[in-house]
């Protein structure tokens, strides 16, 4: 070993000896303190890892039970955003029972209604929020809950009911709600003017001329098929009775088929009108952009 190598070795030994006490003096991080558990839970929540965040919030709640209301509300939100709707609703309902006068009461009522809405339970959402409105004391969330009721009516194609709610909300003091109410009110007004087909008229038309009701609803192929089948079986039944009289097996058999097809043609036309109306409304609703506040 030459002089240079010896010098490097001695320098390394010296530095190691000098720095070792400082390294030993540094305290290790305790990741399981309540503060760090909460930070980690918040981090998971912000990253969208909601189910793991819910687990960490549960752990934090064990250490800090005095923060139970706030943390339980956050846990319920985690389940809602994770798509665990039944658990989310149960958590919100438990929160309301445990803290009936708490600071998150208005928010919890709104979130339950929003959870129903997001799972396409529009009638349940509107019904729940109508009953909950007296308990939603926060002015902003009260307006947002009313807005959500109106949206639930829209999604059920109840244009006039939705229009009445949004007409009222146009004067809301909550700017975000009043601005959207103008858009939603106009949308409801357009929905009420959508083209539609009368199921009664479609049935009557097909009773007069088989297939005419389908033609009325734009189902041209079905209209031709109905006219052809009813006409063909009817003509064959007539031919059978003409040749063999009332004892004709062919006449009675094809006459029964003709009657069955005739009734089915009327019923199918009624359904066709309903399907037409639903299709037009669904396509119209698909253009609606809904953004629910958290």
C-alpha positions as CSV (number, residue, x, y, z in Angstrom):
1,X,0.0,0.0,0.0
2,X,1.6,3.3,-1.1
3,X,1.5,6.6,0.7
4,X,-1.5,8.0,-1.3
5,X,-3.6,4.9,-0.5
6,X,-2.7,5.1,3.2
7,X,-3.7,8.8,3.3
8,X,-7.1,8.1,1.7
9,X,-7.7,5.2,4.1
10,X,-6.9,7.4,7.2
11,X,-9.1,10.2,5.9
12,X,-12.0,7.8,5.5
13,X,-11.6,6.4,9.0
14,X,-11.4,10.0,10.4
15,X,-14.6,11.1,8.6
16,X,-16.5,8.0,9.7
17,X,-15.4,8.5,13.3
18,X,-16.5,12.1,13.3
19,X,-19.9,11.6,11.6
20,X,-21.0,8.4,13.3
21,X,-22.2,10.2,16.5
22,X,-24.4,12.6,14.5
23,X,-26.0,9.7,12.5
24,X,-26.6,7.8,15.7
25,X,-28.2,10.9,17.4
26,X,-30.8,11.3,14.6
27,X,-34.2,9.9,15.8
28,X,-36.0,7.5,13.5
29,X,-39.4,8.6,12.1
30,X,-42.4,7.1,13.9
31,X,-44.9,6.4,11.1
32,X,-47.6,5.3,13.4
33,X,-48.1,8.4,15.4
34,X,-51.7,9.8,15.0
35,X,-50.4,12.8,13.1
36,X,-48.5,10.7,10.5
37,X,-51.4,8.3,10.1
38,X,-53.7,11.3,9.4
39,X,-51.2,12.7,6.9
40,X,-51.0,9.3,5.1
41,X,-54.8,9.0,5.0
42,X,-55.1,12.5,3.6
43,X,-52.4,11.7,1.0
44,X,-54.3,8.5,-0.1
45,X,-57.6,10.5,-0.3
46,X,-56.0,13.2,-2.5
47,X,-54.5,10.4,-4.7
48,X,-58.0,8.9,-5.2
49,X,-57.1,5.7,-3.3
50,X,-60.3,6.0,-1.3
51,X,-60.7,2.5,0.2
52,X,-57.2,2.5,1.6
53,X,-57.7,6.0,2.8
54,X,-60.9,4.9,4.6
55,X,-58.8,2.2,6.4
56,X,-56.2,4.7,7.5
57,X,-58.9,7.1,8.7
58,X,-60.4,4.3,10.7
59,X,-56.9,3.7,12.3
60,X,-56.6,7.5,13.0
61,X,-60.1,7.4,14.6
62,X,-58.8,4.8,17.1
63,X,-56.1,7.2,18.2
64,X,-58.1,10.4,18.1
65,X,-61.8,9.5,19.0
66,X,-62.5,13.2,19.8
67,X,-62.4,13.9,16.1
68,X,-65.0,11.3,15.4
69,X,-67.6,13.4,13.5
70,X,-65.1,14.9,11.0
71,X,-63.3,11.6,10.4
72,X,-66.5,9.6,10.0
73,X,-67.8,12.1,7.4
74,X,-64.5,11.7,5.5
75,X,-64.8,7.9,5.7
76,X,-68.3,8.1,4.3
77,X,-67.0,10.3,1.4
78,X,-64.3,7.7,0.7
79,X,-66.9,5.0,0.2
80,X,-69.0,7.3,-2.0
81,X,-66.1,8.2,-4.2
82,X,-65.0,4.6,-4.4
83,X,-68.4,3.5,-5.7
84,X,-69.3,1.6,-2.5
85,X,-72.7,3.3,-2.5
86,X,-74.5,1.1,0.1
87,X,-71.7,1.5,2.6
88,X,-71.5,5.2,1.9
89,X,-75.2,5.7,2.6
90,X,-74.9,3.6,5.8
91,X,-72.0,5.6,7.0
92,X,-73.8,8.9,6.3
93,X,-76.9,7.7,8.0
94,X,-74.9,6.5,11.0
95,X,-73.3,10.0,11.2
96,X,-76.7,11.6,11.2
97,X,-78.0,9.4,14.0
98,X,-74.8,9.9,16.1
99,X,-74.6,13.6,15.6
100,X,-78.1,14.9,14.8
101,X,-77.0,18.5,15.6
102,X,-73.4,18.2,14.2
103,X,-71.6,20.4,11.8
104,X,-71.8,17.9,9.0
105,X,-75.6,17.4,9.1
106,X,-76.4,19.4,6.0
107,X,-73.5,17.9,4.0
108,X,-74.5,14.4,5.0
109,X,-78.1,14.8,3.9
110,X,-76.9,16.2,0.6
111,X,-74.4,13.4,0.1
112,X,-77.0,10.7,0.6
113,X,-79.2,12.3,-2.1
114,X,-76.2,12.7,-4.4
115,X,-75.2,9.0,-3.9
116,X,-78.7,7.9,-4.9
117,X,-78.5,10.2,-7.9
118,X,-75.1,8.9,-9.1
119,X,-76.5,5.3,-9.0
120,X,-79.4,6.3,-11.2
121,X,-81.9,6.0,-8.4
122,X,-83.4,9.4,-9.4
123,X,-86.8,8.9,-7.9
124,X,-85.3,7.8,-4.6
125,X,-82.9,10.8,-4.7
126,X,-85.7,13.3,-5.2
127,X,-87.9,11.7,-2.6
128,X,-85.1,11.6,0.0
129,X,-84.0,15.2,-0.6
130,X,-87.5,16.6,-0.4
131,X,-87.9,15.0,3.0
132,X,-84.5,16.2,4.1
133,X,-84.7,19.8,3.0
134,X,-86.0,21.1,6.4
135,X,-82.9,19.6,8.0
136,X,-80.4,21.2,5.5
137,X,-79.8,24.4,7.3
138,X,-76.7,25.5,5.4
139,X,-77.9,28.0,2.7
140,X,-75.5,26.9,0.0
141,X,-76.2,23.2,0.5
142,X,-79.9,23.8,0.7
143,X,-79.8,25.4,-2.7
144,X,-77.7,22.6,-4.0
145,X,-80.1,20.0,-2.6
146,X,-83.0,21.7,-4.4
147,X,-80.9,21.8,-7.6
148,X,-80.3,18.1,-7.3
149,X,-84.1,17.5,-6.9
150,X,-84.6,19.4,-10.1
151,X,-81.9,17.3,-11.8
152,X,-83.6,14.1,-10.6
153,X,-86.9,15.3,-12.2
154,X,-85.0,16.0,-15.4
155,X,-83.5,12.5,-15.5
156,X,-87.0,11.1,-15.0
157,X,-88.2,13.2,-17.9
158,X,-90.6,15.2,-15.6
159,X,-90.0,18.4,-17.5
160,X,-92.6,20.6,-15.9
161,X,-91.7,19.7,-12.3
162,X,-88.0,20.3,-13.1
163,X,-88.8,23.6,-14.8
164,X,-90.7,24.9,-11.7
165,X,-87.8,24.1,-9.4
166,X,-85.2,25.7,-11.7
167,X,-87.4,28.7,-12.3
168,X,-87.3,29.3,-8.5
169,X,-83.6,28.7,-8.3
170,X,-82.7,31.3,-10.9
171,X,-83.1,33.8,-8.1
172,X,-80.9,31.9,-5.6
173,X,-78.3,33.9,-3.7
174,X,-75.8,31.0,-4.3
175,X,-74.2,32.2,-7.6
176,X,-73.2,28.8,-8.8
177,X,-76.7,27.4,-8.3
178,X,-78.5,30.4,-9.9
179,X,-76.2,30.3,-13.0
180,X,-76.8,26.6,-13.6
181,X,-80.5,27.0,-12.9
182,X,-80.8,29.2,-16.0
183,X,-79.3,26.5,-18.1
184,X,-81.3,23.7,-16.5
185,X,-84.5,25.7,-16.8
186,X,-84.0,26.2,-20.5
187,X,-83.2,22.5,-20.9
188,X,-86.4,21.5,-19.1
189,X,-88.4,23.8,-21.4
190,X,-86.8,22.2,-24.5
191,X,-87.5,18.8,-23.1
192,X,-91.2,19.6,-22.8
193,X,-91.2,20.5,-26.5
194,X,-89.6,17.3,-27.7
195,X,-91.3,15.5,-30.6
196,X,-93.4,12.6,-29.4
197,X,-95.8,10.0,-30.7
198,X,-99.1,9.2,-29.1
199,X,-99.4,5.5,-28.1
200,X,-103.2,5.8,-28.3
201,X,-103.1,7.2,-31.9
202,X,-100.5,4.6,-32.9
203,X,-102.8,1.8,-31.7
204,X,-105.9,3.3,-33.4
205,X,-104.0,3.6,-36.7
206,X,-102.9,0.0,-36.6
207,X,-106.4,-1.1,-35.8
208,X,-107.7,0.7,-38.9
209,X,-104.8,-0.5,-41.1
210,X,-102.3,-3.0,-39.8
211,X,-98.8,-1.5,-39.8
212,X,-100.0,2.1,-39.9
213,X,-99.1,2.7,-36.3
214,X,-95.5,1.4,-36.9
215,X,-95.3,3.7,-39.9
216,X,-96.4,6.6,-37.7
217,X,-93.4,5.9,-35.4
218,X,-90.9,5.6,-38.2
219,X,-90.6,1.8,-38.1
220,X,-91.1,1.3,-41.8
221,X,-89.8,-2.3,-42.0
222,X,-92.0,-3.4,-39.1
223,X,-95.0,-1.6,-40.7
224,X,-94.5,-3.6,-43.9
225,X,-94.1,-6.8,-42.0
226,X,-97.3,-6.3,-40.0
227,X,-99.3,-5.4,-43.1
228,X,-97.9,-8.4,-45.0
229,X,-98.5,-11.0,-42.3
230,X,-101.9,-9.9,-41.2
231,X,-103.0,-9.5,-44.8
232,X,-101.6,-12.9,-45.9
233,X,-103.1,-14.9,-43.0
234,X,-106.4,-13.0,-43.4
235,X,-106.6,-13.7,-47.1
236,X,-105.7,-17.4,-46.6
237,X,-108.4,-17.7,-43.9
238,X,-110.9,-16.1,-46.2
239,X,-109.9,-18.5,-49.0
240,X,-110.4,-21.4,-46.7
241,X,-113.9,-20.4,-45.6
242,X,-114.8,-19.6,-49.2
243,X,-113.9,-23.2,-50.3
244,X,-115.0,-25.3,-47.3
245,X,-117.4,-23.1,-45.5
246,X,-117.5,-22.7,-41.7
247,X,-116.1,-26.2,-41.2
248,X,-112.8,-25.2,-42.9
249,X,-109.8,-26.2,-40.8
250,X,-107.6,-23.9,-42.8
251,X,-110.0,-21.0,-42.3
252,X,-110.2,-21.4,-38.5
253,X,-106.5,-22.0,-38.1
254,X,-105.3,-19.1,-40.2
255,X,-108.2,-17.0,-39.0
256,X,-106.9,-17.5,-35.4
257,X,-103.4,-16.7,-36.5
258,X,-104.6,-13.6,-38.3
259,X,-106.5,-12.4,-35.2
260,X,-103.4,-13.0,-33.0
261,X,-101.2,-11.1,-35.4
262,X,-103.8,-8.3,-35.7
263,X,-103.9,-7.8,-31.9
264,X,-100.1,-8.1,-31.7
265,X,-99.9,-5.5,-34.4
266,X,-101.9,-3.0,-32.4
267,X,-100.1,-3.7,-29.1
268,X,-96.7,-3.5,-30.9
269,X,-97.6,-0.1,-32.3
270,X,-98.5,1.2,-28.9
271,X,-95.1,-0.1,-27.6
272,X,-93.4,1.4,-30.6
273,X,-94.7,4.9,-29.8
274,X,-93.5,4.5,-26.2
275,X,-90.1,3.4,-27.4
276,X,-89.9,6.3,-29.8
277,X,-90.6,8.8,-27.1
278,X,-88.1,7.2,-24.7
279,X,-85.4,7.1,-27.4
280,X,-85.9,10.8,-28.2
281,X,-85.8,11.8,-24.6
282,X,-82.8,9.6,-23.8
283,X,-80.8,11.1,-26.7
284,X,-81.8,14.6,-25.5
285,X,-80.7,13.8,-21.9
286,X,-77.4,12.5,-23.2
287,X,-76.5,16.1,-24.2
288,X,-77.0,17.3,-20.6
289,X,-73.8,17.9,-18.7
290,X,-74.2,17.5,-14.9
291,X,-71.6,18.5,-12.4
292,X,-72.4,17.8,-8.8
293,X,-70.6,19.7,-6.1
294,X,-68.8,17.7,-3.5
